[in-house]
Amino acid sequence: MKVLSDQSGSIEVLGCFGDDLTVVNAARVSFSKESNSLTEGDKKLITYLAKHNHVSPFFHPQIRLRIKMPIFVAREWYRHNVGFARNEVSRRYVDSEPECYVPELDSIRERDANLKQGSKSTAVDNAEYAKECIFELTQSSIDTYNALLKAKVAPEVARMILPQSMHTEFIETASLYAYARLCKLRLSLDAQHEIRLYAEALSNLLEKEFPVSWSALNEA
């Protein structure tokens, strides 16, 4: 299953270890008990665990993803590092045509003078000019990169001129709880709009895989 954002990136679930029942049985082992199917009592237990911050059972389910996003978004995503394992594509070894994100007009937001970081929800008045600047500089960077490769410059050297808007791709594995914490922070209204799109996509995917646990963790 793949969810595309308006940045032409993607989040794909490669595999899941466990389900809602995994959470239940991790908790019930304290009493040397085990459930074979998810009951209403089990659902109430999951809700109780999340509400009262008994989070260790939510570490047992693991999710493996393939994620494609612009570098400037990925560097924010990577700030979540406890319990995460990642392997990223390297342009030391790859010299395929770079893909870059150029925002739509309504995503070229106005600076908010009242915030140390962040932006207003409205686009700048000269968004068309700004987009043209972004596009031209991005295209120039890619053209220069390709020219350097043609001149037999090593990819590990040529890559230095590529912009932060270039897409990167990585495999990532983390626990259900780690992703719940990531989404709670990155779905906040003070999170950057672009990363919220990916957090929303991830939340929608994990809600399908862990309907009871995901709801409980988000409501806690």
C-alpha positions as CSV (number, residue, x, y, z in Angstrom):
1,M,0.0,0.0,0.0
2,K,1.4,3.4,-1.0
3,V,0.2,6.9,0.0
4,L,1.3,9.8,-2.2
5,S,1.7,13.3,-0.9
6,D,1.5,16.4,-2.9
7,Q,5.3,16.4,-2.8
8,S,5.3,13.2,-5.0
9,G,6.8,11.4,-2.1
10,S,5.5,8.1,-0.6
11,I,5.3,6.0,2.4
12,E,5.0,2.2,1.8
13,V,4.5,-0.4,4.5
14,L,7.0,-3.2,3.7
15,G,6.0,-5.4,6.6
16,C,4.6,-5.6,10.1
17,F,5.5,-7.7,13.0
18,G,2.6,-8.2,15.2
19,D,-0.9,-6.7,15.6
20,D,-3.3,-5.5,18.3
21,L,-3.2,-8.9,19.9
22,T,0.6,-8.7,20.2
23,V,0.1,-5.7,22.5
24,V,-2.4,-7.6,24.5
25,N,-0.3,-10.6,25.0
26,A,2.8,-8.6,25.9
27,A,0.8,-7.1,28.7
28,R,-0.9,-10.3,29.8
29,V,2.3,-12.3,30.1
30,S,2.7,-10.5,33.5
31,F,-0.1,-12.9,34.7
32,S,1.2,-15.8,32.6
33,K,-1.9,-15.5,30.4
34,E,-2.4,-15.3,26.7
35,S,-5.3,-14.4,24.4
36,N,-5.8,-16.3,21.1
37,S,-8.3,-13.8,19.6
38,L,-9.0,-10.1,20.3
39,T,-11.9,-9.8,22.7
40,E,-13.8,-6.7,24.0
41,G,-11.9,-7.1,27.2
42,D,-8.6,-7.1,25.3
43,K,-9.7,-3.8,23.6
44,K,-10.4,-2.3,27.0
45,L,-7.0,-3.4,28.2
46,I,-5.3,-1.7,25.2
47,T,-7.2,1.5,26.0
48,Y,-6.2,1.3,29.7
49,L,-2.5,0.7,28.8
50,A,-2.4,3.8,26.6
51,K,-4.4,6.0,28.9
52,H,-2.2,5.2,31.9
53,N,1.1,5.4,30.0
54,H,1.9,1.7,30.3
55,V,3.7,1.9,27.0
56,S,6.1,-1.1,27.0
57,P,3.6,-3.5,25.3
58,F,3.3,-1.1,22.4
59,F,7.1,-1.5,21.7
60,H,6.6,-5.1,20.6
61,P,4.8,-4.6,17.3
62,Q,7.4,-3.4,14.7
63,I,6.7,-1.7,11.3
64,R,9.1,-1.6,8.4
65,L,8.6,1.2,5.8
66,R,10.1,2.5,2.6
67,I,9.9,6.3,2.6
68,K,10.6,8.8,-0.1
69,M,10.6,12.5,0.8
70,P,12.5,15.7,0.2
71,I,15.8,16.0,2.1
72,F,14.6,19.1,4.1
73,V,11.6,17.0,5.4
74,A,13.8,13.9,6.0
75,R,16.2,15.8,8.2
76,E,13.2,16.8,10.5
77,W,11.9,13.2,10.4
78,Y,15.4,11.9,11.4
79,R,15.2,13.9,14.6
80,H,13.1,11.0,15.9
81,N,15.9,8.5,16.4
82,V,15.3,6.6,19.6
83,G,14.2,3.1,18.6
84,F,14.5,3.8,14.9
85,A,16.7,1.9,12.4
86,R,17.3,3.5,9.0
87,N,19.2,2.8,5.8
88,E,19.2,5.6,3.2
89,V,20.1,5.7,-0.5
90,S,23.6,7.1,-1.0
91,R,24.5,9.4,-3.9
92,R,28.1,8.2,-3.5
93,Y,26.9,5.1,-5.3
94,V,23.8,6.3,-7.2
95,D,24.0,8.8,-10.1
96,S,20.4,8.5,-11.5
97,E,18.5,11.6,-12.4
98,P,17.6,13.5,-9.1
99,E,14.0,14.1,-8.3
100,C,13.2,17.4,-6.6
101,Y,10.2,19.0,-5.0
102,V,8.9,22.2,-6.3
103,P,6.0,23.5,-4.2
104,E,2.7,24.6,-5.6
105,L,1.8,28.2,-5.2
106,D,-0.3,27.8,-2.1
107,S,2.6,26.0,-0.4
108,I,4.9,29.0,-0.8
109,R,3.8,30.4,2.5
110,E,4.4,33.8,4.0
111,R,6.8,34.3,6.9
112,D,5.2,34.9,10.3
113,A,7.0,37.6,12.1
114,N,5.5,36.5,15.4
115,L,7.1,33.0,15.2
116,K,10.8,32.2,15.7
117,Q,10.2,29.4,13.2
118,G,7.3,28.6,11.0
119,S,5.1,30.4,8.6
120,K,1.6,31.7,8.1
121,S,-1.0,29.4,6.4
122,T,-1.4,31.9,3.5
123,A,0.9,32.1,0.5
124,V,3.1,35.1,-0.2
125,D,1.6,37.7,-2.6
126,N,4.4,37.1,-5.2
127,A,4.1,33.3,-5.0
128,E,4.4,32.9,-8.8
129,Y,7.7,34.8,-8.8
130,A,8.9,32.7,-5.9
131,K,8.0,29.5,-7.6
132,E,9.8,30.5,-10.8
133,C,12.9,31.3,-8.7
134,I,12.7,27.9,-7.0
135,F,12.2,26.0,-10.2
136,E,15.0,27.8,-12.1
137,L,17.6,27.3,-9.3
138,T,16.5,23.6,-8.9
139,Q,16.8,23.0,-12.6
140,S,20.2,24.7,-12.7
141,S,21.5,22.5,-9.9
142,I,20.4,19.3,-11.7
143,D,21.9,20.5,-15.0
144,T,25.2,21.3,-13.2
145,Y,25.1,17.9,-11.5
146,N,24.7,16.1,-14.8
147,A,27.4,18.2,-16.4
148,L,29.8,17.3,-13.6
149,L,29.1,13.6,-14.0
150,K,29.6,13.9,-17.8
151,A,32.9,15.5,-17.0
152,K,33.8,12.4,-15.1
153,V,33.5,14.0,-11.6
154,A,32.8,11.3,-9.0
155,P,29.2,11.2,-7.8
156,E,30.3,11.7,-4.2
157,V,31.7,15.0,-5.2
158,A,29.1,16.1,-7.7
159,R,26.3,15.6,-5.3
160,M,27.3,18.5,-3.1
161,I,25.5,21.0,-5.4
162,L,22.1,19.2,-5.2
163,P,19.4,21.1,-3.3
164,Q,17.6,20.2,0.0
165,S,14.4,19.8,-2.1
166,M,15.9,16.6,-3.7
167,H,14.0,13.5,-2.8
168,T,15.8,10.9,-0.7
169,E,14.7,7.3,0.0
170,F,15.2,5.1,3.0
171,I,14.1,1.9,4.7
172,E,13.0,2.5,8.3
173,T,11.9,0.2,11.1
174,A,10.5,1.2,14.4
175,S,8.0,0.2,17.1
176,L,4.3,1.0,17.1
177,Y,4.9,3.3,20.0
178,A,7.8,5.1,18.4
179,Y,5.6,5.9,15.4
180,A,2.7,7.0,17.6
181,R,5.0,9.5,19.3
182,L,6.4,10.7,16.0
183,C,2.9,11.3,14.6
184,K,1.6,13.0,17.7
185,L,4.4,15.6,17.5
186,R,4.4,16.0,13.7
187,L,0.6,16.3,13.4
188,S,0.7,19.2,15.8
189,L,-0.4,22.5,14.3
190,D,3.1,24.0,15.0
191,A,4.8,21.3,12.9
192,Q,5.9,22.3,9.4
193,H,3.1,21.7,6.8
194,E,5.2,19.5,4.6
195,I,6.1,17.0,7.4
196,R,2.5,16.9,8.6
197,L,1.5,15.5,5.2
198,Y,3.8,12.5,5.7
199,A,2.7,12.1,9.3
200,E,-0.9,12.1,8.2
201,A,-0.1,9.4,5.5
202,L,1.7,7.3,8.1
203,S,-1.2,7.6,10.6
204,N,-3.7,6.5,8.0
205,L,-1.6,3.4,7.2
206,L,-1.0,2.4,10.8
207,E,-4.7,2.9,11.7
208,K,-5.5,0.1,9.2
209,E,-2.8,-2.2,10.6
210,F,-3.4,-1.6,14.3
211,P,-6.9,-0.1,14.6
212,V,-7.4,-0.6,18.3
213,S,-3.9,0.3,19.5
214,W,-3.5,3.2,17.1
215,S,-6.8,4.8,18.3
216,A,-5.9,4.3,21.9
217,L,-2.4,5.8,21.6
218,N,-3.8,8.8,19.8
219,E,-6.5,9.5,22.3
220,A,-4.3,9.0,25.4
